[in-house]
Amino acid sequence: MPNEKFCGHALCQKSVTLDPLTHKRVRNKNHKPQYFIRNNHPAIISEEEWNYVQKELERRRKMKHDPDGKYHRTYSGKAPFSNMLYCGECGMPVHRRRITSRRDGKPYKFTVWHCRLAAQKVEADFDCHSKYVWEEVIEAAYNEMLLKMTEEIDLIRAEGEAAIEDVSLTYDEKERLKELEEIIDRINDRISEMAMRESATNDPIYDATLRNMIYESQIYQQEHEALVKSQDEEIYMRQNLEALITYLENQSSFETFDATEFKKLVERGILHKDYEIEFIFKCGVKRMAYGWRRGKNE
């Protein structure tokens, strides 16, 4: 866990002294065993807040790829749909383009979102013929979809709860999580006690005992982290479900596209054929919006 101290934990022996004469410390790269202690000191932030932040950072890292993790791209948050749109035909990321056209003999520019493969920005062993969609069309279609969703609050809550149920821990898993926390705490207490009276003579029995306990703790930690990850996913989705419902209930107008709220609520969008746009919200709710061929400038 990076920066584990923020939520009250400690990873001991990150650095070690190799030469007792110079007392120079170096990063512990398998020189000596490390051990993780939960609830070692008062936390700066709650573990729930910490886990939520980690979940959001993980989401942003995933936004650099398509949903299947095949295609890498550089993260950008400048444009409203940066790193959030994918092609429904080939799965490639969709990127922003400025296109020049003419009307009444005069040139004008407009902004579209187009599959990188279809726009011939990348090479692949297959073709994609998806069409670009005007940015303002995506914005307007999204707003129209939100307006319809204000009349479906109960349905949205039910769909969100069903999606949350899919990732929630069972009763047995919750009990196992409590049991694991107690086991890990007991092992870490024993490790701490041994570390405080560390042998100064490189006792092989001492080292073997300590390594065995650390290995045992790590095995339980892996199981614990897998369960915590599912629990964090449930919390994350529930928070975002409430955020979506609150937004729909309190928003009086959907005439203007709100890029900030879009990024808060939406996980990603998929541009399908015939200008259909699927939006997947962070709470697991999915909705289809329907665009059209041209923007208002044509």
BANURO-376537 format. One record per residue (C-alpha): residue in one letter; y, x, z; chain; residue number from 1. Coordinates in steps of 0.05 Angstrom, whole numbers, padded with zeros to 5 digits. Layout:
BEGIN
+---------+--------+--------+--------+--------+-----+
| residuo |      Y |      X |      Z | cadena | num |
+---------+--------+--------+--------+--------+-----+
|       a |      Y |      X |      Z |      A | NUM |
...
+---------+--------+--------+--------+--------+-----+
//
This chain:
BEGIN
+---------+--------+--------+--------+--------+-----+
| residuo |      Y |      X |      Z | cadena | num |
+---------+--------+--------+--------+--------+-----+
|       m |  00000 |  00000 |  00000 |      A |   1 |
|       p |  00065 |  00034 | -00022 |      A |   2 |
|       n |  00119 |  00039 |  00032 |      A |   3 |
|       e |  00071 |  00007 |  00082 |      A |   4 |
|       k |  00119 |  00022 |  00139 |      A |   5 |
|       f |  00165 | -00036 |  00118 |      A |   6 |
|       c |  00114 | -00086 |  00143 |      A |   7 |
|       g |  00091 | -00049 |  00205 |      A |   8 |
|       h |  00032 | -00009 |  00179 |      A |   9 |
|       a |  00020 |  00066 |  00176 |      A |  10 |
|       l | -00019 |  00113 |  00131 |      A |  11 |
|       c | -00033 |  00175 |  00172 |      A |  12 |
|       q | -00040 |  00247 |  00147 |      A |  13 |
|       k | -00001 |  00239 |  00082 |      A |  14 |
|       s |  00015 |  00313 |  00090 |      A |  15 |
|       v | -00023 |  00368 |  00125 |      A |  16 |
|       t | -00012 |  00439 |  00149 |      A |  17 |
|       l | -00059 |  00487 |  00113 |      A |  18 |
|       d | -00033 |  00553 |  00140 |      A |  19 |
|       p | -00023 |  00556 |  00216 |      A |  20 |
|       l |  00019 |  00619 |  00208 |      A |  21 |
|       t |  00072 |  00592 |  00161 |      A |  22 |
|       h |  00066 |  00520 |  00185 |      A |  23 |
|       k |  00081 |  00498 |  00113 |      A |  24 |
|       r |  00061 |  00426 |  00101 |      A |  25 |
|       v |  00036 |  00401 |  00034 |      A |  26 |
|       r |  00016 |  00333 |  00006 |      A |  27 |
|       n | -00054 |  00314 |  00029 |      A |  28 |
|       k | -00094 |  00315 | -00036 |      A |  29 |
|       n | -00163 |  00307 | -00006 |      A |  30 |
|       h | -00151 |  00365 |  00041 |      A |  31 |
|       k | -00164 |  00321 |  00102 |      A |  32 |
|       p | -00182 |  00248 |  00111 |      A |  33 |
|       q | -00127 |  00196 |  00113 |      A |  34 |
|       y | -00131 |  00133 |  00155 |      A |  35 |
|       f | -00093 |  00067 |  00152 |      A |  36 |
|       i | -00069 |  00033 |  00216 |      A |  37 |
|       r | -00047 | -00040 |  00214 |      A |  38 |
|       n |  00009 | -00064 |  00260 |      A |  39 |
|       n |  00027 |  00007 |  00280 |      A |  40 |
|       h |  00100 | -00008 |  00294 |      A |  41 |
|       p |  00151 | -00065 |  00290 |      A |  42 |
|       a |  00159 | -00090 |  00219 |      A |  43 |
|       i |  00225 | -00089 |  00182 |      A |  44 |
|       i |  00205 | -00150 |  00141 |      A |  45 |
|       s |  00148 | -00199 |  00149 |      A |  46 |
|       e |  00083 | -00184 |  00113 |      A |  47 |
|       e |  00090 | -00251 |  00077 |      A |  48 |
|       e |  00157 | -00229 |  00049 |      A |  49 |
|       w |  00130 | -00161 |  00031 |      A |  50 |
|       n |  00070 | -00191 | -00005 |      A |  51 |
|       y |  00115 | -00239 | -00043 |      A |  52 |
|       v |  00157 | -00181 | -00067 |      A |  53 |
|       q |  00095 | -00142 | -00088 |      A |  54 |
|       k |  00070 | -00204 | -00125 |      A |  55 |
|       e |  00136 | -00209 | -00163 |      A |  56 |
|       l |  00134 | -00134 | -00180 |      A |  57 |
|       e |  00063 | -00142 | -00205 |      A |  58 |
|       r |  00085 | -00201 | -00248 |      A |  59 |
|       r |  00141 | -00159 | -00278 |      A |  60 |
|       r |  00093 | -00102 | -00293 |      A |  61 |
|       k |  00047 | -00152 | -00329 |      A |  62 |
|       m |  00106 | -00176 | -00370 |      A |  63 |
|       k |  00104 | -00109 | -00406 |      A |  64 |
|       h |  00039 | -00132 | -00439 |      A |  65 |
|       d |  00012 | -00194 | -00472 |      A |  66 |
|       p | -00028 | -00241 | -00426 |      A |  67 |
|       d | -00092 | -00204 | -00444 |      A |  68 |
|       g | -00062 | -00136 | -00430 |      A |  69 |
|       k | -00072 | -00110 | -00501 |      A |  70 |
|       y | -00002 | -00094 | -00526 |      A |  71 |
|       h |  00048 | -00051 | -00488 |      A |  72 |
|       r |  00123 | -00057 | -00493 |      A |  73 |
|       t |  00184 | -00033 | -00454 |      A |  74 |
|       y |  00209 | -00080 | -00400 |      A |  75 |
|       s |  00278 | -00110 | -00412 |      A |  76 |
|       g |  00315 | -00164 | -00376 |      A |  77 |
|       k |  00377 | -00168 | -00420 |      A |  78 |
|       a |  00360 | -00227 | -00465 |      A |  79 |
|       p |  00339 | -00294 | -00436 |      A |  80 |
|       f |  00268 | -00291 | -00462 |      A |  81 |
|       s |  00256 | -00216 | -00458 |      A |  82 |
|       n |  00183 | -00199 | -00442 |      A |  83 |
|       m |  00167 | -00273 | -00433 |      A |  84 |
|       l |  00147 | -00299 | -00502 |      A |  85 |
|       y |  00082 | -00288 | -00540 |      A |  86 |
|       c |  00055 | -00308 | -00608 |      A |  87 |
|       g |  00007 | -00366 | -00606 |      A |  88 |
|       e | -00027 | -00343 | -00670 |      A |  89 |
|       c | -00043 | -00270 | -00656 |      A |  90 |
|       g | -00023 | -00260 | -00583 |      A |  91 |
|       m |  00028 | -00205 | -00598 |      A |  92 |
|       p |  00093 | -00201 | -00559 |      A |  93 |
|       v |  00152 | -00237 | -00591 |      A |  94 |
|       h |  00217 | -00199 | -00598 |      A |  95 |
|       r |  00290 | -00216 | -00610 |      A |  96 |
|       r |  00321 | -00208 | -00679 |      A |  97 |
|       r |  00390 | -00216 | -00708 |      A |  98 |
|       i |  00386 | -00245 | -00778 |      A |  99 |
|       t |  00442 | -00249 | -00830 |      A | 100 |
|       s |  00446 | -00309 | -00878 |      A | 101 |
|       r |  00499 | -00340 | -00922 |      A | 102 |
|       r |  00532 | -00408 | -00922 |      A | 103 |
|       d |  00585 | -00429 | -00972 |      A | 104 |
|       g |  00585 | -00357 | -00997 |      A | 105 |
|       k |  00602 | -00328 | -00929 |      A | 106 |
|       p |  00554 | -00287 | -00886 |      A | 107 |
|       y |  00537 | -00307 | -00815 |      A | 108 |
|       k |  00488 | -00282 | -00763 |      A | 109 |
|       f |  00440 | -00319 | -00718 |      A | 110 |
|       t |  00389 | -00299 | -00665 |      A | 111 |
|       v |  00315 | -00313 | -00670 |      A | 112 |
|       w |  00250 | -00296 | -00634 |      A | 113 |
|       h |  00194 | -00272 | -00679 |      A | 114 |
|       c |  00124 | -00243 | -00670 |      A | 115 |
|       r |  00127 | -00167 | -00675 |      A | 116 |
|       l |  00068 | -00165 | -00723 |      A | 117 |
|       a |  00094 | -00221 | -00768 |      A | 118 |
|       a |  00161 | -00185 | -00769 |      A | 119 |
|       q |  00125 | -00121 | -00790 |      A | 120 |
|       k |  00149 | -00083 | -00729 |      A | 121 |
|       v |  00079 | -00060 | -00711 |      A | 122 |
|       e |  00015 | -00047 | -00749 |      A | 123 |
|       a | -00053 | -00079 | -00737 |      A | 124 |
|       d | -00119 | -00090 | -00773 |      A | 125 |
|       f | -00103 | -00164 | -00780 |      A | 126 |
|       d | -00045 | -00205 | -00806 |      A | 127 |
|       c |  00001 | -00256 | -00773 |      A | 128 |
|       h |  00043 | -00306 | -00811 |      A | 129 |
|       s |  00079 | -00341 | -00754 |      A | 130 |
|       k |  00151 | -00361 | -00767 |      A | 131 |
|       y |  00211 | -00342 | -00726 |      A | 132 |
|       v |  00245 | -00393 | -00681 |      A | 133 |
|       w |  00320 | -00396 | -00668 |      A | 134 |
|       e |  00339 | -00376 | -00598 |      A | 135 |
|       e |  00382 | -00438 | -00589 |      A | 136 |
|       v |  00324 | -00481 | -00612 |      A | 137 |
|       i |  00280 | -00452 | -00557 |      A | 138 |
|       e |  00335 | -00464 | -00506 |      A | 139 |
|       a |  00347 | -00536 | -00528 |      A | 140 |
|       a |  00272 | -00552 | -00531 |      A | 141 |
|       y |  00263 | -00523 | -00461 |      A | 142 |
|       n |  00320 | -00566 | -00434 |      A | 143 |
|       e |  00292 | -00629 | -00467 |      A | 144 |
|       m |  00225 | -00614 | -00436 |      A | 145 |
|       l |  00257 | -00606 | -00366 |      A | 146 |
|       l |  00292 | -00672 | -00374 |      A | 147 |
|       k |  00226 | -00707 | -00387 |      A | 148 |
|       m |  00195 | -00670 | -00327 |      A | 149 |
|       t |  00246 | -00702 | -00280 |      A | 150 |
|       e |  00209 | -00767 | -00292 |      A | 151 |
|       e |  00141 | -00735 | -00276 |      A | 152 |
|       i |  00153 | -00705 | -00207 |      A | 153 |
|       d |  00090 | -00735 | -00176 |      A | 154 |
|       l |  00048 | -00712 | -00235 |      A | 155 |
|       i |  00077 | -00642 | -00232 |      A | 156 |
|       r |  00062 | -00637 | -00158 |      A | 157 |
|       a | -00010 | -00659 | -00170 |      A | 158 |
|       e | -00020 | -00610 | -00227 |      A | 159 |
|       g |  00011 | -00554 | -00185 |      A | 160 |
|       e | -00033 | -00570 | -00125 |      A | 161 |
|       a | -00094 | -00569 | -00170 |      A | 162 |
|       a | -00075 | -00500 | -00198 |      A | 163 |
|       i | -00063 | -00475 | -00127 |      A | 164 |
|       e | -00130 | -00502 | -00105 |      A | 165 |
|       d | -00164 | -00459 | -00157 |      A | 166 |
|       v | -00139 | -00394 | -00125 |      A | 167 |
|       s | -00140 | -00417 | -00052 |      A | 168 |
|       l | -00188 | -00387 | -00001 |      A | 169 |
|       t | -00246 | -00430 |  00022 |      A | 170 |
|       y | -00257 | -00443 |  00096 |      A | 171 |
|       d | -00311 | -00390 |  00098 |      A | 172 |
|       e | -00266 | -00339 |  00064 |      A | 173 |
|       k | -00210 | -00353 |  00113 |      A | 174 |
|       e | -00258 | -00342 |  00171 |      A | 175 |
|       r | -00283 | -00278 |  00139 |      A | 176 |
|       l | -00211 | -00254 |  00131 |      A | 177 |
|       k | -00199 | -00262 |  00206 |      A | 178 |
|       e | -00264 | -00226 |  00221 |      A | 179 |
|       l | -00246 | -00168 |  00175 |      A | 180 |
|       e | -00178 | -00160 |  00209 |      A | 181 |
|       e | -00212 | -00154 |  00277 |      A | 182 |
|       i | -00264 | -00105 |  00250 |      A | 183 |
|       i | -00211 | -00061 |  00216 |      A | 184 |
|       d | -00168 | -00061 |  00278 |      A | 185 |
|       r | -00226 | -00038 |  00322 |      A | 186 |
|       i | -00245 |  00018 |  00274 |      A | 187 |
|       n | -00173 |  00041 |  00267 |      A | 188 |
|       d | -00165 |  00042 |  00343 |      A | 189 |
|       r | -00225 |  00089 |  00347 |      A | 190 |
|       i | -00197 |  00131 |  00290 |      A | 191 |
|       s | -00130 |  00137 |  00326 |      A | 192 |
|       e | -00164 |  00157 |  00391 |      A | 193 |
|       m | -00203 |  00212 |  00355 |      A | 194 |
|       a | -00142 |  00236 |  00317 |      A | 195 |
|       m | -00102 |  00243 |  00382 |      A | 196 |
|       r | -00155 |  00290 |  00410 |      A | 197 |
|       e | -00168 |  00326 |  00345 |      A | 198 |
|       s | -00213 |  00386 |  00353 |      A | 199 |
|       a | -00177 |  00452 |  00343 |      A | 200 |
|       t | -00241 |  00488 |  00322 |      A | 201 |
|       n | -00262 |  00451 |  00259 |      A | 202 |
|       d | -00321 |  00419 |  00294 |      A | 203 |
|       p | -00367 |  00394 |  00238 |      A | 204 |
|       i | -00393 |  00337 |  00281 |      A | 205 |
|       y | -00322 |  00314 |  00296 |      A | 206 |
|       d | -00302 |  00318 |  00222 |      A | 207 |
|       a | -00365 |  00281 |  00200 |      A | 208 |
|       t | -00355 |  00226 |  00251 |      A | 209 |
|       l | -00282 |  00217 |  00232 |      A | 210 |
|       r | -00297 |  00216 |  00158 |      A | 211 |
|       n | -00352 |  00165 |  00168 |      A | 212 |
|       m | -00306 |  00118 |  00206 |      A | 213 |
|       i | -00251 |  00126 |  00155 |      A | 214 |
|       y | -00300 |  00111 |  00099 |      A | 215 |
|       e | -00325 |  00050 |  00137 |      A | 216 |
|       s | -00253 |  00026 |  00147 |      A | 217 |
|       q | -00238 |  00035 |  00073 |      A | 218 |
|       i | -00298 | -00008 |  00053 |      A | 219 |
|       y | -00275 | -00065 |  00098 |      A | 220 |
|       q | -00203 | -00054 |  00073 |      A | 221 |
|       q | -00224 | -00065 |  00001 |      A | 222 |
|       e | -00257 | -00132 |  00019 |      A | 223 |
|       h | -00197 | -00150 |  00061 |      A | 224 |
|       e | -00147 | -00134 |  00006 |      A | 225 |
|       a | -00185 | -00177 | -00045 |      A | 226 |
|       l | -00181 | -00237 |  00002 |      A | 227 |
|       v | -00108 | -00224 |  00018 |      A | 228 |
|       k | -00092 | -00220 | -00056 |      A | 229 |
|       s | -00120 | -00290 | -00066 |      A | 230 |
|       q | -00083 | -00315 | -00004 |      A | 231 |
|       d | -00018 | -00284 | -00030 |      A | 232 |
|       e | -00028 | -00317 | -00098 |      A | 233 |
|       e | -00034 | -00385 | -00063 |      A | 234 |
|       i |  00030 | -00373 | -00024 |      A | 235 |
|       y |  00067 | -00348 | -00086 |      A | 236 |
|       m |  00046 | -00408 | -00128 |      A | 237 |
|       r |  00063 | -00457 | -00072 |      A | 238 |
|       q |  00132 | -00428 | -00063 |      A | 239 |
|       n |  00145 | -00432 | -00138 |      A | 240 |
|       l |  00119 | -00504 | -00141 |      A | 241 |
|       e |  00169 | -00524 | -00088 |      A | 242 |
|       a |  00224 | -00486 | -00125 |      A | 243 |
|       l |  00208 | -00522 | -00190 |      A | 244 |
|       i |  00207 | -00591 | -00158 |      A | 245 |
|       t |  00272 | -00577 | -00120 |      A | 246 |
|       y |  00305 | -00554 | -00184 |      A | 247 |
|       l |  00284 | -00616 | -00223 |      A | 248 |
|       e |  00305 | -00663 | -00167 |      A | 249 |
|       n |  00374 | -00632 | -00157 |      A | 250 |
|       q |  00394 | -00614 | -00228 |      A | 251 |
|       s |  00441 | -00667 | -00256 |      A | 252 |
|       s |  00448 | -00641 | -00327 |      A | 253 |
|       f |  00404 | -00603 | -00375 |      A | 254 |
|       e |  00454 | -00595 | -00431 |      A | 255 |
|       t |  00466 | -00521 | -00417 |      A | 256 |
|       f |  00409 | -00471 | -00416 |      A | 257 |
|       d |  00405 | -00434 | -00350 |      A | 258 |
|       a |  00375 | -00365 | -00363 |      A | 259 |
|       t |  00374 | -00346 | -00289 |      A | 260 |
|       e |  00334 | -00407 | -00268 |      A | 261 |
|       f |  00289 | -00400 | -00328 |      A | 262 |
|       k |  00268 | -00330 | -00305 |      A | 263 |
|       k |  00257 | -00355 | -00234 |      A | 264 |
|       l |  00212 | -00413 | -00254 |      A | 265 |
|       v |  00174 | -00393 | -00317 |      A | 266 |
|       e |  00117 | -00343 | -00322 |      A | 267 |
|       r |  00115 | -00339 | -00398 |      A | 268 |
|       g |  00122 | -00379 | -00462 |      A | 269 |
|       i |  00077 | -00383 | -00523 |      A | 270 |
|       l |  00104 | -00398 | -00593 |      A | 271 |
|       h |  00053 | -00439 | -00631 |      A | 272 |
|       k |  00055 | -00463 | -00703 |      A | 273 |
|       d |  00099 | -00521 | -00724 |      A | 274 |
|       y |  00152 | -00498 | -00673 |      A | 275 |
|       e |  00112 | -00520 | -00613 |      A | 276 |
|       i |  00128 | -00479 | -00551 |      A | 277 |
|       e |  00083 | -00478 | -00490 |      A | 278 |
|       f |  00117 | -00459 | -00424 |      A | 279 |
|       i |  00074 | -00436 | -00366 |      A | 280 |
|       f |  00109 | -00441 | -00299 |      A | 281 |
|       k |  00096 | -00393 | -00241 |      A | 282 |
|       c |  00065 | -00449 | -00201 |      A | 283 |
|       g |  00010 | -00459 | -00254 |      A | 284 |
|       v |  00040 | -00522 | -00286 |      A | 285 |
|       k |  00040 | -00521 | -00362 |      A | 286 |
|       r |  00084 | -00562 | -00409 |      A | 287 |
|       m |  00093 | -00565 | -00485 |      A | 288 |
|       a |  00162 | -00567 | -00516 |      A | 289 |
|       y |  00177 | -00585 | -00588 |      A | 290 |
|       g |  00227 | -00546 | -00629 |      A | 291 |
|       w |  00250 | -00551 | -00700 |      A | 292 |
|       r |  00263 | -00505 | -00760 |      A | 293 |
|       r |  00337 | -00489 | -00757 |      A | 294 |
|       g |  00392 | -00482 | -00707 |      A | 295 |
|       k |  00458 | -00519 | -00706 |      A | 296 |
|       n |  00492 | -00464 | -00747 |      A | 297 |
|       e |  00454 | -00482 | -00809 |      A | 298 |
+---------+--------+--------+--------+--------+-----+
//
